[in-house]
Amino acid sequence: MQFEPSAGVPAHCPVCEDERQYVGLDGQQWTTLSDLRRGHRNMIAPVDPGIYSIHTEPKFAIGQRCLLVQTTSGNVLWDCVTLLDRETVQRIGDLGGIGAIAISHPHYYSTMIEWAEEFDAPVYIHEDDREWARRKSPRIHFWSGSTCRLNSNATLIRCGGHFEGAQVMHSGNALFTGDVIQVVPDRRWVSFMRSYPNYIPLSAAAVRRIVESVEPFDFDVVYGAWPKHEVREDAKGAVRRSAARYIRAIVE
């Protein structure tokens, strides 16, 4: 989570102090983008035709990936990683740049404003998560309602659950979910949580709402938040089955 420029580190990080996250055992940690550039680099690799995974090595923070999704209406950056350097800018430029950025939920906001400014792209966040955007920018577009059409090939869907404004993206035959719908190590299944590190489950009603929100959309693949975390067989059925299993576990 990035904060406004300041003379010193902020006194608190509301995102870390929220019950969904935590302050580490060694206390609150801060860094700068320039420091991060000194010892890290982004790995950019194709996942499927027109889809590229971007993650940072050595692992930074929770180690999530973002995905560059190429569409005939312009490329979309789904979720975000903190590191942005000249090598990354050049590589993405070679792939067609970025026409829009969409972030699943606040834990992945990272340096989204730098990305937006570098590629002259708007950032789409649901208005229900407005309070978590700690760095303000006219680049951020807070949308409302249940769906938002990014372009003729990509649609955002507000699911809620993990955060009030948590969103996923439908494009082509795929659903891009971050950890709003979490692809688990047994990649025949997904899961749903209010907090993953603190093991706080969602209610049955919240899980049903998530499944109902994506039900109108057809998809064969779910792309999760970490490298190689994809559901590639009967993905829509996997979401339905996983929700039913989850609800049984918390209700019975």
JOZI-V39770 format. One record per run of one state. SS is the DSSP state (helix for helix, strand for strand, loop for the rest). FROM is the first residue (numbers start at 0). LEN is the number of residues. Records with the same first field share a line. If there is no record, write none. Layout:
SS=FROM-LEN / FROM-LEN
//
This chain:
loop=0-13 / 17-15 / 39-1 / 48-2 / 57-8 / 69-6 / 78-7 / 94-5 / 102-3 / 108-3 / 119-2 / 132-7 / 143-3 / 151-2 / 158-8 / 171-2 / 178-3 / 183-6 / 191-3 / 195-4 / 200-3 / 215-5 / 224-5 / 231-3 / 251-1
helix=13-4 / 32-7 / 85-9 / 105-3 / 111-8 / 126-6 / 203-12 / 234-17
strand=40-8 / 50-7 / 65-4 / 75-3 / 99-3 / 121-5 / 139-4 / 146-5 / 153-5 / 166-5 / 173-5 / 181-2 / 189-2 / 194-1 / 199-1 / 220-4 / 229-2
//
